[in-house]
Amino acid sequence: MTATPSLSAPPAAPAVRPSPWREVAVFLGTTAGLLTVTTSLAAAADADVAHVDQAPPLEQALLFGQALIPLLAAVLARLVTAGTLRRPGWGFRRTSWRSLGTAWLWGLLPTLAAGGLLWATGLAGFASDGLTPTVALGLTVLVLPYVALALAEDVGWRGLLVQRLAEVAGPRTVVLVSGLAWSLFHWPLVLFLGGSPAGVPVPFALLFLTVGTTSLGAVLASMQLRWGIWPGVLAHAVLNALLYHVLAPLTADSGPTEWFSTETGVMGAGTLLLTALAWWRIAPLRRSPDGGTVVG
């Protein structure tokens, strides 16, 4: 009796990994769309980011809610292109206390240096009456709320954009594209929602916002690729907490102060640029043999 040959199933075709460029395009397109809608609604309600703490609840929701846009866009981009959120690449992994400490110091030192230079040069006055317990909390406990906001942004800008660009592009492209895109995300606050200080021309504010944010983004991109997402989130949160709860109450206007202080000023952008250049030399990224970016 002749044996009947067994019919085995053909080997499964290897899974095709979604194109990084497609995922990046969906992420950036979704971010731009959501940003346009929320900015339009906030502008129609005459929202002013400089007085967000005094705004009605709806305006506060629109302004603070923009921090969630990168997270929502990243989730949508991953689901559309990969069909799952499980694919590795977000950067959620265990990290060392040393890397967290380095990130905390990096968020602290450039920001304090900018404030110290403003006070030392007379470009801003030192408001001693601002020395309240809130200042100490701004270095510790008050960092925690900013961790949540920074995480929502960093999942998109670093967890998705930096990680995916690093698969197919060299170091300069990774840090410049991700940093500039992050900067542009903040432009509507200056253009339409009162983010330019009184008396400071909008183009000037946009220029130094872009320099500072791109410089910060370059370092956060490096932290993401080296250590995962948490150190960059911490550095981002520390910097924001210092700006709003330490430097703001201790800084008095001496005339030219608005041109040099805050996120749109010369001093903050300058210190962030210099420290980013120093970071690039100390902890470089390099191009991998396949054309991507890896830690140097």
C-alpha positions as CSV (number, residue, x, y, z in Angstrom):
1,M,0.0,0.0,0.0
2,T,1.4,3.4,-1.0
3,A,1.7,5.9,1.7
4,T,-0.2,9.1,1.1
5,P,2.2,12.0,1.2
6,S,1.5,14.4,4.0
7,L,0.3,17.9,3.1
8,S,2.2,20.3,5.1
9,A,1.3,24.0,5.2
10,P,3.7,26.3,3.3
11,P,6.1,28.2,5.5
12,A,4.7,31.4,6.8
13,A,6.1,34.5,5.1
14,P,8.2,36.6,7.5
15,A,6.3,39.5,9.0
16,V,6.9,42.8,7.3
17,R,7.8,45.5,9.7
18,P,6.0,48.7,9.0
19,S,8.1,51.5,7.4
20,P,9.5,53.9,10.0
21,W,8.7,56.8,7.6
22,R,5.1,55.8,7.4
23,E,4.7,55.7,11.1
24,V,6.6,59.1,11.4
25,A,4.3,60.6,8.8
26,V,1.1,59.4,10.6
27,F,2.4,60.7,13.9
28,L,3.4,64.1,12.6
29,G,0.2,64.5,10.6
30,T,-2.0,63.5,13.5
31,T,-0.1,65.9,15.8
32,A,-0.5,68.8,13.4
33,G,-4.2,68.1,13.0
34,L,-5.0,67.9,16.7
35,L,-2.8,70.9,17.4
36,T,-4.6,73.0,14.8
37,V,-8.0,72.1,16.3
38,T,-7.1,72.8,19.9
39,T,-5.3,76.0,19.0
40,S,-8.2,77.3,17.0
41,L,-10.7,76.6,19.8
42,A,-8.4,78.2,22.4
43,A,-7.8,81.3,20.2
44,A,-11.6,81.6,19.6
45,A,-12.0,81.6,23.4
46,D,-9.3,84.3,23.7
47,A,-7.1,82.0,25.8
48,D,-3.8,83.5,27.0
49,V,-1.1,81.1,28.0
50,A,0.5,83.8,30.2
51,H,-2.6,83.7,32.4
52,V,-3.6,80.1,32.1
53,D,-3.9,79.7,35.9
54,Q,-6.7,82.4,35.8
55,A,-8.5,80.9,32.8
56,P,-11.9,79.2,32.8
57,P,-11.8,75.4,33.0
58,L,-12.4,74.9,29.3
59,E,-9.5,77.1,28.3
60,Q,-7.2,75.4,30.8
61,A,-8.3,72.0,29.4
62,L,-7.5,73.2,25.9
63,L,-4.1,74.6,26.8
64,F,-2.9,71.8,29.2
65,G,-4.5,69.2,27.0
66,Q,-2.1,70.0,24.2
67,A,0.6,68.2,26.2
68,L,-1.4,65.0,25.5
69,I,-1.4,65.4,21.8
70,P,1.9,63.7,21.1
71,L,0.8,60.7,23.2
72,L,-2.5,60.3,21.4
73,A,-0.8,60.8,18.0
74,A,1.9,58.2,18.9
75,V,-0.7,55.6,19.9
76,L,-2.7,56.2,16.8
77,A,0.4,56.0,14.5
78,R,1.5,52.7,16.1
79,L,-2.0,51.2,15.8
80,V,-2.4,52.3,12.2
81,T,1.0,51.1,11.0
82,A,1.6,48.0,13.3
83,G,-1.8,47.1,14.5
84,T,-0.6,46.7,18.1
85,L,1.1,48.7,20.8
86,R,3.2,45.8,21.9
87,R,6.0,46.2,19.3
88,P,9.1,47.2,21.3
89,G,10.7,50.6,20.7
90,W,9.0,53.1,23.2
91,G,12.0,53.0,25.5
92,F,10.2,51.8,28.6
93,R,12.9,49.9,30.4
94,R,14.6,49.8,33.7
95,T,17.2,52.4,34.1
96,S,20.0,53.1,36.6
97,W,19.9,55.6,39.4
98,R,23.1,57.1,38.0
99,S,21.4,57.9,34.7
100,L,18.4,59.4,36.5
101,G,20.8,61.5,38.6
102,T,22.7,62.7,35.5
103,A,19.4,63.7,33.9
104,W,18.2,65.5,37.0
105,L,21.5,67.5,37.2
106,W,21.3,68.3,33.5
107,G,17.8,69.6,33.8
108,L,18.9,71.6,36.9
109,L,22.2,73.2,36.0
110,P,21.6,74.9,32.6
111,T,18.4,76.4,33.9
112,L,19.9,77.7,37.2
113,A,22.9,79.0,35.2
114,A,20.6,81.0,33.0
115,G,18.9,82.5,36.0
116,G,22.2,83.2,37.8
117,L,23.6,85.0,34.7
118,L,20.5,87.2,34.5
119,W,20.8,88.3,38.1
120,A,24.6,88.7,37.9
121,T,24.5,90.9,34.8
122,G,21.6,93.0,36.0
123,L,19.5,91.9,33.0
124,A,17.0,90.8,35.7
125,G,16.6,91.7,39.4
126,F,16.7,89.1,42.1
127,A,13.3,89.1,43.9
128,S,14.2,88.1,47.5
129,D,10.6,88.3,48.5
130,G,10.0,85.3,46.2
131,L,12.1,83.1,48.6
132,T,9.2,81.0,49.9
133,P,8.8,77.3,50.6
134,T,7.4,76.9,47.1
135,V,10.9,77.5,45.8
136,A,12.3,74.5,47.6
137,L,9.3,72.4,46.5
138,G,10.0,73.4,42.9
139,L,13.3,71.5,43.2
140,T,11.6,68.4,44.6
141,V,7.9,67.6,45.1
142,L,6.6,70.0,42.4
143,V,8.6,68.2,39.8
144,L,6.1,65.3,40.0
145,P,3.2,66.9,38.1
146,Y,5.6,67.9,35.4
147,V,6.7,64.3,35.1
148,A,3.2,63.3,33.9
149,L,3.1,66.2,31.4
150,A,6.6,65.5,30.2
151,L,5.8,61.7,29.8
152,A,2.9,62.5,27.6
153,E,5.0,64.6,25.3
154,D,8.1,62.4,25.4
155,V,6.2,59.2,24.4
156,G,5.6,60.8,21.1
157,W,8.6,63.0,20.4
158,R,11.2,60.6,21.8
159,G,9.5,57.2,22.3
160,L,8.2,57.1,18.8
161,L,9.8,59.9,16.6
162,V,13.4,59.6,17.9
163,Q,13.3,55.8,18.1
164,R,11.9,55.3,14.6
165,L,14.2,57.9,13.0
166,A,17.2,56.3,14.6
167,E,16.4,53.1,12.6
168,V,16.8,54.8,9.3
169,A,18.6,58.1,9.7
170,G,22.0,59.4,10.9
171,P,22.6,61.3,14.2
172,R,22.2,64.8,12.8
173,T,18.9,64.0,11.1
174,V,17.6,62.3,14.3
175,V,18.4,65.2,16.6
176,L,17.6,68.1,14.3
177,V,14.4,66.7,12.8
178,S,13.0,65.6,16.2
179,G,14.1,68.8,17.9
180,L,12.8,71.1,15.2
181,A,9.5,69.3,15.0
182,W,9.1,69.6,18.8
183,S,9.9,73.3,18.5
184,L,7.3,73.8,15.8
185,F,4.8,72.1,18.1
186,H,5.2,75.0,20.5
187,W,5.0,77.8,17.9
188,P,1.2,78.2,18.1
189,L,1.5,79.2,21.8
190,V,3.6,82.1,20.7
191,L,1.8,83.0,17.5
192,F,-1.8,82.8,18.6
193,L,-2.1,82.3,22.4
194,G,0.0,85.0,24.0
195,G,3.2,83.2,24.5
196,S,5.4,86.1,23.4
197,P,6.3,88.4,26.4
198,A,4.9,91.9,26.3
199,G,7.1,94.2,24.2
200,V,9.1,91.3,22.6
201,P,8.5,90.9,18.8
202,V,7.0,87.5,17.9
203,P,9.8,86.6,15.4
204,F,12.4,87.2,18.2
205,A,10.5,85.0,20.6
206,L,10.1,82.2,18.0
207,L,13.8,82.3,17.1
208,F,15.0,81.7,20.7
209,L,12.2,79.3,21.5
210,T,13.3,77.3,18.5
211,V,17.0,77.4,19.5
212,G,16.3,76.4,23.1
213,T,13.8,73.7,22.4
214,T,15.8,72.1,19.6
215,S,18.9,72.1,21.8
216,L,16.9,70.5,24.7
217,G,15.4,68.0,22.3
218,A,18.9,67.0,21.0
219,V,20.0,66.0,24.5
220,L,16.7,64.3,25.3
221,A,17.0,62.3,22.1
222,S,20.5,61.1,23.2
223,M,19.1,60.2,26.6
224,Q,16.3,58.2,25.0
225,L,18.6,56.2,22.8
226,R,21.1,55.6,25.7
227,W,18.9,55.0,28.7
228,G,15.3,54.7,27.6
229,I,12.5,57.2,28.2
230,W,12.7,57.9,32.0
231,P,15.9,60.0,32.3
232,G,14.7,62.3,29.5
233,V,11.3,62.6,31.1
234,L,12.9,63.5,34.4
235,A,15.2,66.1,32.9
236,H,12.3,67.7,31.0
237,A,10.2,67.8,34.1
238,V,12.9,69.3,36.3
239,L,13.6,72.1,33.8
240,N,9.9,73.0,33.6
241,A,9.4,73.0,37.4
242,L,12.5,75.2,37.8
243,L,11.2,77.7,35.3
244,Y,7.8,78.1,36.8
245,H,8.4,77.5,40.6
246,V,12.0,78.7,41.1
247,L,13.1,81.2,38.5
248,A,9.8,82.9,37.9
249,P,9.2,84.0,41.5
250,L,12.8,85.0,42.1
251,T,13.1,87.1,38.9
252,A,12.2,90.8,38.9
253,D,11.8,92.8,35.7
254,S,14.7,95.3,35.3
255,G,13.8,96.6,31.8
256,P,15.3,94.2,29.3
257,T,14.4,91.1,31.3
258,E,11.6,89.8,29.0
259,W,14.1,89.6,26.1
260,F,16.5,87.4,28.1
261,S,14.3,85.3,30.4
262,T,11.8,82.5,30.1
263,E,11.6,79.9,27.3
264,T,11.6,82.6,24.6
265,G,14.6,84.5,25.9
266,V,18.3,84.7,24.9
267,M,19.8,83.5,28.1
268,G,17.9,80.2,28.4
269,A,18.4,79.4,24.7
270,G,22.1,80.2,25.0
271,T,22.7,78.0,28.0
272,L,20.7,75.1,26.5
273,L,22.6,75.4,23.2
274,L,26.0,75.4,24.9
275,T,25.2,72.4,27.1
276,A,23.8,70.5,24.1
277,L,27.1,71.1,22.3
278,A,29.0,69.9,25.3
279,W,26.7,66.8,25.7
280,W,27.3,66.0,22.0
281,R,31.0,65.9,22.6
282,I,30.9,63.9,25.8
283,A,28.1,61.5,24.8
284,P,28.1,61.3,21.0
285,L,25.8,59.4,18.7
286,R,27.1,57.7,15.6
287,R,25.8,56.3,12.3
288,S,25.4,52.5,12.3
289,P,26.5,50.4,9.4
290,D,22.9,50.0,8.2
291,G,22.5,53.8,8.1
292,G,20.7,54.3,11.4
293,T,21.8,55.9,14.6
294,V,23.4,54.2,17.6
295,V,25.0,55.3,20.8
296,G,28.7,56.3,20.3
